[in-house]
Amino acid sequence: MPVRSAEAIWQGTLKEGKGHLKLQSGVYEGPYTYASRFESGPETNPEELVGAAHAGCFAMFLSALLTNNGFTPERLHAKSNVHLGEGPTITKIVLELEAAVPGLSEEKFHELAQEAKTKCPISKALAAVPEIELRAKLVSGEAVSGQP
């Protein structure tokens, strides 16, 4: 299996300093700051990147589970809300999912979504987070929100 990497450079003090993040793939490279992490600065932050990784991993894992169970997902829109608390520490993650999967029952949908939440590699890596909540909704294809 491949090894993936990302880089971070930080210059200066915690509050006045600035950092730069770079993904191996080159898809993202940009700044992060104290304000973007602990306030509302415009740059990215580590928690946002964790959220992106978690949402992406969860959606792909669920797609595999659905496919292995004979269902073809039309669209899976996953969002990961990462809560940063005192310490700082990640205190909670809320995974939100809207899925359009023809022929899938509500019961089977929730069973597979829960399995994906538990078994995707990023969820496993985040096992120290006290709570990972899943809010999953099965909808028709045209009702799934979010960008492609």
C-alpha positions in Angstrom: 0.0 0.0 0.0 1.2 3.5 -0.7 2.5 6.0 1.9 0.9 9.4 1.8 2.5 12.5 3.3 1.9 16.1 4.0 4.3 18.9 5.3 3.9 21.7 7.7 6.2 24.6 8.4 5.6 27.0 11.4 7.4 30.2 11.9 7.2 32.4 15.0 5.3 32.3 18.2 1.9 30.5 18.6 -0.3 33.6 18.3 1.8 35.9 16.1 3.4 33.2 13.9 2.2 31.6 10.7 2.4 28.3 9.1 2.2 26.7 5.7 0.8 23.3 4.8 1.5 21.3 1.7 0.0 18.0 0.5 2.2 15.5 -1.3 -0.3 15.3 -4.2 0.0 19.1 -4.8 -3.8 19.4 -4.6 -3.6 21.8 -1.7 -0.9 24.1 -0.4 -1.6 27.1 1.8 -1.4 29.0 5.0 -2.7 28.4 8.5 -2.5 30.6 11.6 -3.5 30.8 15.2 -6.6 32.8 14.1 -7.6 30.2 11.6 -7.4 27.5 14.2 -8.7 29.0 17.3 -10.7 32.0 16.1 -12.3 32.7 12.6 -9.3 33.4 10.4 -9.7 32.8 6.7 -6.9 30.2 6.3 -7.2 26.4 6.9 -6.4 24.5 10.1 -5.5 20.9 11.1 -9.0 20.1 12.3 -10.5 21.1 8.9 -8.1 18.8 7.2 -8.9 16.0 9.6 -12.6 16.6 8.8 -11.9 16.4 5.0 -10.0 13.2 5.4 -12.7 11.7 7.6 -15.6 12.6 5.3 -13.7 11.3 2.3 -12.7 8.1 3.9 -16.2 7.5 5.3 -17.9 8.1 1.9 -15.5 5.8 0.1 -15.8 3.0 2.7 -19.6 3.3 2.6 -19.5 3.1 -1.2 -17.5 -0.1 -0.9 -19.9 -1.6 1.6 -22.9 -0.7 -0.5 -21.4 -2.1 -3.7 -20.4 -5.3 -1.9 -24.0 -5.6 -0.7 -25.4 -5.3 -4.3 -26.3 -1.6 -4.2 -25.0 1.2 -6.5 -24.9 4.6 -4.7 -25.9 7.5 -7.0 -24.4 10.0 -4.6 -23.0 10.1 -1.1 -22.6 13.6 0.5 -20.6 13.3 3.7 -19.6 16.2 6.0 -17.4 15.9 9.1 -17.8 18.6 11.8 -14.7 18.5 14.0 -15.2 20.1 17.5 -12.1 21.5 19.1 -12.2 22.0 22.8 -10.0 23.1 25.7 -6.5 21.7 25.8 -6.8 22.0 22.8 -8.3 18.6 22.0 -10.8 17.2 19.5 -13.8 16.5 21.7 -16.4 15.4 19.2 -16.9 14.7 15.5 -20.3 14.7 13.9 -20.4 12.9 10.6 -23.4 14.0 8.5 -24.5 12.0 5.5 -27.1 12.4 2.8 -27.2 9.4 0.5 -29.1 8.5 -2.7 -29.0 4.7 -3.1 -31.8 3.2 -5.2 -33.5 0.1 -3.8 -31.9 0.4 -0.3 -34.1 0.1 2.8 -33.7 2.5 5.7 -32.7 -0.3 8.0 -29.9 -1.6 5.7 -28.8 1.9 5.0 -28.3 2.8 8.7 -26.6 -0.6 9.3 -24.1 0.0 6.5 -23.5 3.7 7.4 -22.8 2.7 11.0 -20.4 0.0 9.9 -18.6 2.5 7.6 -18.4 5.0 10.5 -16.8 2.4 12.7 -14.5 0.7 10.2 -13.2 3.3 7.8 -9.4 3.8 8.4 -9.7 7.4 9.5 -12.4 6.6 12.1 -10.0 3.9 13.4 -7.2 6.5 13.5 -9.5 8.9 15.4 -10.4 6.3 18.1 -9.2 8.6 20.9 -12.0 11.1 20.1 -14.5 10.7 22.9 -17.5 10.8 20.5 -18.0 10.3 16.8 -21.7 10.8 16.1 -23.4 9.8 12.8 -26.4 11.6 11.4 -27.4 9.8 8.2 -30.4 10.4 5.9 -31.4 8.4 2.8 -32.9 10.6 0.1 -33.8 10.5 -3.5 -30.9 11.3 -6.0 -32.0 14.8 -6.9 -32.4 15.7 -3.2 -28.8 15.2 -2.2 -27.2 18.5 -1.4 -23.5 19.6 -1.7 -21.1 20.1 -4.6 -19.8 17.2 -6.8 
